[in-house]
Amino acid sequence: MKRRQLLKHLEIHGCEFLREGRNHTVYYNPAKGKTSTVPRHLEIDDVLAKKICKD
């Protein structure tokens, strides 16, 4: 999955940008109260993308 697609999916489903790290972007889900990190790779493995979406 492309990184841009994943970020767009997270924002559509209510996640908010929290901060930008050196190698990762951190998103916060206010509904569940959880944070998740998204690596800065062009391609993100589907298993990792599913885990991020689950969080």
N, C-alpha and C positions, 0 to 999 in steps of 0.2 A: 504494500500500500504506500502511496506517496505521502510524504509528511504533510503537505498542504491539505490533502483530503482528510487526513486524520484530525488536524487542527480545526478545520471547518466543521467536521462531524461533532467534535467536542463542544464547540461554541453553539451549534444548533441545539444540542441537548442540554444546555444550561450551564456548562462549565465556564469558568471565568479565568482569564489570564491572571496569574499571581505574580510571577517574576521570571526573569531571564537569567539563567545561570551560564557558566562558561561552556558546558557541553550539552545542557538540557534546558528545556522550557518547562516551567512548572504551571500546572493548571489546577484550579480548586473547584470542587463540586459542592456548592452550598447546600444542596438538597440532602446529600449524604454526609457532608462534613469531612470529605476525604480529599487528599491531594494526590496528584499523579504527575510523574515526570515523563516528558516526551523527548527522546534523543534527537539531536540535530543531524540525522542522516537523511539523505534524499529518499531512500527506500527504508521502510520499517517493516520488519517481519510480521506476517499475519498473526502469528501466535502472540507476539508482543502487543500488537494493535488491539487484539481482543481483550487482553489483560488490562490495558489502559482504559478501554471503553467500559469494562466491568467495574473498575474503580470509580 
